[in-house]
């Protein structure tokens, strides 16, 4: 009887999902003439520096920003998301499949009767896979950045088509030797992928690096952009809550790029009231879609500590040497999330975290992910160098390349 009820619930969900998809496409089709007219007018206004969203932007930056904003809006309206798979694809041997850890390691907030750790998950390595465990555990010059991609919990896959600029930039300008970008479950793919699925996958990736690949935690920088930064903070919180009892060590440092630290605000507040709304490519629709998806359409409280860490600061983690973990926080001066990012850095600094906040002037959201696509790659690369210099000064055990270079 229980199996029949489960099957009926599954069929009902699929029918409801198909209906919502058809309605979204129909609604988007009706809106298209208005969206394209608005887009054309905005492009015309970009021809004059004083009528651009920011007079400091070049025509190239203003036009690219407007194109990205339109594309992101269409994704939001049609609810289009990346279909994840475990085939190597064009990443070839840089793509690796890892397996979930024993269930006993997923406790507390990561233990959910409806959401189980995914049995397998793909990760992409840049520029190549790390050496075998026997060598990785002895290589003191190796520094791995475990990075979780952005995309509002709704889009992205961590492969070259998604993080093909971000990963090499972290290698070249932040000075790490390897970048690992997991393709964690996207909450937009169905309610079975809601929270805590993304953080479960983050834990799976971290434990795979430290326990199976032999990479010492003291040589790992935890990193994430936008929603991925939210996931990285969630993993840090989990280590803070359960690391000692489960023998999960803290990483060497953490880098947060345009972190989304108050997911509930996407539902509770109107993003359009922000003075930075015109100078960002984020839209109200995209924020609401991501927030609804990761909560399983309100099956999970968005105000909770894992999804809105801005309002639930926790004490600083310490490494094996007893030093407080350095936290690098980056934001764009003209992004909608900038006030939240600045407040986050402040409250976590008050909790004992060794925080370095860098805000790039005139920049929108998440330039580390979309730098060249929106014309802000120079600022993104400088931010990576700022992170490298900060970690070199505070996480003395990390042997980052290029330290001291201008």
N, C-alpha and C positions, 0 to 999 in steps of 0.2 A: 504493500500500500504506500509506503514511504517513497519507494522508487517511482511509482506512478505520479505521486504529487510533485516529486522533483522534476520529472520529465515534463509535466504540465506547466510548471513554473518556468522551465527553460524555454519551452515553446512560446509561452506568453511573452517572455522577455524578448525573444527574437522577433516576434510579430510586432511588438511595440517599437523595437529598434528600427525595423524596416519602415514602419509608418512614419517615424520621426525623420528618417533619412529622406524618404520621398517628399515629406512636407518641407524639409530644409532646402532641397533642390528646387522645388517649385517656388518657394519664397524667394530664394536667391535669384531665380530667373526673372521674377517680377521686379526685383530691385536693381537688376543689372543696368538698365538705361539710366537710372538716377546715379548709380555708383560711377559709371563711366563718364557721365557729364560732370560730376563733381571732380573726378580725377583730372579730366581735361582742363577744367578751370584752374585747378591747383597747379598744374604744370605750366600753364600760361603765366600765373602769378609768380612762379619761380624764376622767370626770365629777369625780373627786376629784383636786385638784392634786398631792397627795402620792403618787398611784399612776400619774401620767403618766410617760412616759419621762424628762421633765425637769420638775421642779416650777416652773421659771421660765416654762414655756410657758403660753399661754392655752388654754382648751378648744378654741377655733377652730384654733389652730396644731397642737395634738396630734391633733385629729380629721383635719385636712387631711393631715398627715404620714402618718397611718395609711392613708388612702385612696390617696395617691400610692404608698406602699410596696406596697399590694396590686396596684394597676394595673401597676406596674413588674414585680412578680413574675409576673403573668399574661403580660405580654409576653415575659418570659424563658422561661417554661415552654412557651409556644406558639411561640416563635421568630418572633413577628410583627414585621415591620419596614415602614418607609415605602417605597412604590413611587415612585421618582423619575421625573419626566417633565419635558419642556422646554416645556410649554404655559404661557402667561403666567399663567393662573388669575386669582384675585382680586387678585394683585399688579399685574396689567396692565402698564403701561409701566415700572413699577419693577423688573420682572423682565427680565434680560438674559442672552442666551446668548453665552458666550465660547468660543473655540477653543483647542486645545492648541498649545503652542509647538513649534518644530522639535525632533526627537528628540535632537539633539546636546546640548540643554540639560538632559536628564535623565540624569545620570551617576551613577557610584558606587552608592550604596545605592538610588537611584531608577531604576537601569537593571536590569530584570528580564526575562529572555526570555519569561516567561509573563504578565507584567503590563505592559501598554502604557498610556501616557497616554491618557485618554479623549479622543476627538476633540472633543466638545462638553460643556459643563457650564453649568448655570444658576446665576445669582447674583441675590440680591434686594437692592435698594438702599433705604435708609431715610434721610431721609424722601422722597428723590427721587434720580433719577440725577444724577451729577455733570455739570458743563458739558462741552462738547466739548473735545477735546485741546488745541486752540489757546488756549482760555481756561483750562483746568485747569492747564496748565503755568505760567501767569502769576499764578494766584490764590494769593497767599501766605496769605490768611486761611482757606483750605480745609484741613481736617484730616480724613482718612479713616481710619476704623477697619476694618481687614480682620479680621473675626471668624469663627472656626470653631466651630460649635455642638457641644455635648456630646451624649451619648447612647451612650457605651460603644462607639463605632464601629458600632453596631447599629441605632439609631433616630435620627430627626430629619431635617429637610430644609432648614433655613435659611429657610423661608418664614414668613409672618406667623403661621400656626397653631403654629409651633415657636418662633420668636424674636420674636414680636410684642410681648412685653414687654421683652425684653433690648435690642433695637436702639434703640427710642425712649428707653430709660433711659440708654443710653450717650450718645445725642445730648444729652439734657436735663441729665444730671448729670455726665458726664465731659467735656462741652464740645466734642465733635467735631461737624463739620458733616454728615458722611455716615458711614453704616455699611454695609458690604458683607458679606453672609452667603452664602457659597457652599454649594451642595448637593453636597458631595463624595460620592464613591461610598461606599456603606455596605457594610462587609465581611460583614454578615449576609445580603446578597443572593446570595452565592455565592463560591466560592473564587477566582474570577477578580477579586474585589474586595479580596482580602487586601492586607496591606502589600507593596509600597509605594504602593498605589493612593491612599489618602487624602493622603499627602504629595505625590505627583505632582500631585494636584488642587490642593493648596495652592500649589505652585509655579506651576501654570498660572494660578491666580487672581492671585497676586502679580505675575507678569510681565505679565498682561493690564492690570493697573492702571498699572504703571510704564512699559511699553513701548508699549501700544496706546492707553491713555486719557490719557496724558500727565501722570499724577499723580506728582509728585516723591516719591521714597522718603523724603526727609526730612520729608514731611508725612503719612506713614502710620504708624499705630500698629497693630502686629500683636497680635492678641488671640485668646483661645480659652477655653472653659470645659470642665472635666473632660477627656474624651477629645479635645475640640477644642483644649484647651491643650497636650496631648501632641503634636498635629499642628503647632501653632504652634512648639513647641520643636524639633520635627523640621525644620521649614522654616528656623529659625535655624541649626541645626546644618549643614544643607545649604549655606546661604549662607557659613557659616564655613569649610566644606571646599572649596567650589567657586566662591564668589562672585567672587573676584578673577580667576580664569581665564575665567569666563563673563560677566564684567562685570555681575554682579547686586549692586546696592548694598544695604546694610543699611537697615532701616526706622529711624524716629526713636525708637521705644520699643516695649516689649512689655508686655502685661497678661495675667496668667494667673489664671484664676478657678477655684478648687478643682481645680488641675491633677492629672491622673492620671499620675504620674511613675514608677510601678513596675507595669507591666501584668503582668509575670510573677508578682507576688505574688498575683494573683487565682487563679492555678493552684496556686502553691506553698504558700500560706498559707490558713488558714480564717478568713474575714472575721468569723465569729461570735465569735471569741475577743477581738475588739477591745472595749475598755470603752465605745466609742461606738456599738456596733452597734445598741443599743436606741434611740439618739437620732438615727438616720439612716434615710433611706428606701432606701438602697442595700441590696441583698441579695446573698448569696453567689452565687445563681443568675445574677443579672444580670452580676456581675463576670466569672464564668467564661464566660458566653455571649460577652461582648464580647472577652475575651482569646482564646478559641478561634477566633472569627470572624476577627479581624484577623491572626491567625497562620496562617490557612488550615488550621485544625485541626492545628496544630503543624508546618506546612510551613516556618515561619519561626521563628527562635529569639527567644522573647519576652525573653530576657535581654540582647538586643543594645542598642546605644546609642540607637537611634531609638525603641524601644518602652519601654525602661526607663531614661530619661535620669537618674534619680536616682543610679544607680550609674556613670554615665559622664559626669561634668561636663566641659564644654569651656570654653575661654577666652572672655572677653567680646568681643563685637563692638564696633566703633567706627564712628561715623557719619562723614559727609564732613568734619565739623569736627574730627575726631580725638577727640571726647569719647566716653566709654564709654556704651553704650546703657543707659538706665534700665529696670529690670525691676520691675514692680509685681506682687506675688504676694498673692493673697487666699485665705483659707480660713475654714471655719466651726469654731468651737471644739468642737462636738459631732459633727463628721463623722468617719467612719471613716478618711478619708485625711489627717486633720489632722497626725499625727506625720510622715508622709512629706512633706507640704507644708512643714512647719517645717524638716525636715532638708534638703530641696531648696534652700530659701532660704539655708540656712547654707553648704552645700557650693558653691553657685554664687557666693555672696558671696566665698568663699575663692578662687575662680577669677578674681576681678576684676570680676564683674558688679556694677553699681550697684543693689543689691536693696533694695526696700522691702516688708516683710512686714506685712500687716494680717490679724489673725484676729478675726472678729466673734463676740462672746460669745454663747453659748447657741444658735448657729446650726448647721444641718445642712449637707449637701453642696449646692453649686452654687445658691446663692440668687439669683445674677444671672440664671439661666435660669428658675427656678420661683418667684421671689419672691412674687407675689400668690397663686399656687396653693397655697402652703404657709404663707402668712401671715407672710412675712419680707421684704416689699417695702421697708419702711423701712430695714432694715439693708442691703439690696442697694443702695439709692440712696445711702446714706451711704458705702458702700464705693466707689461710682463717684466720689463727690466727693473721697474720699481719694486715689484714683488721679489725678484731675484736678489736685489740689494738688501731688502728687508730681511729675507730669510738668511742671507749670508751673515748678517749682523746679529741675528737673534737665535737661529737654529744652527749653532756652530758645528754640529755633527754632520750637516749636509754639505757635500762637496759639489756645489753647483758650478757649472762651467760659465766662463765669461765674467766672473765677479770682478768688479773694478773697471770694466770696460765702459766707455761712455756710450 
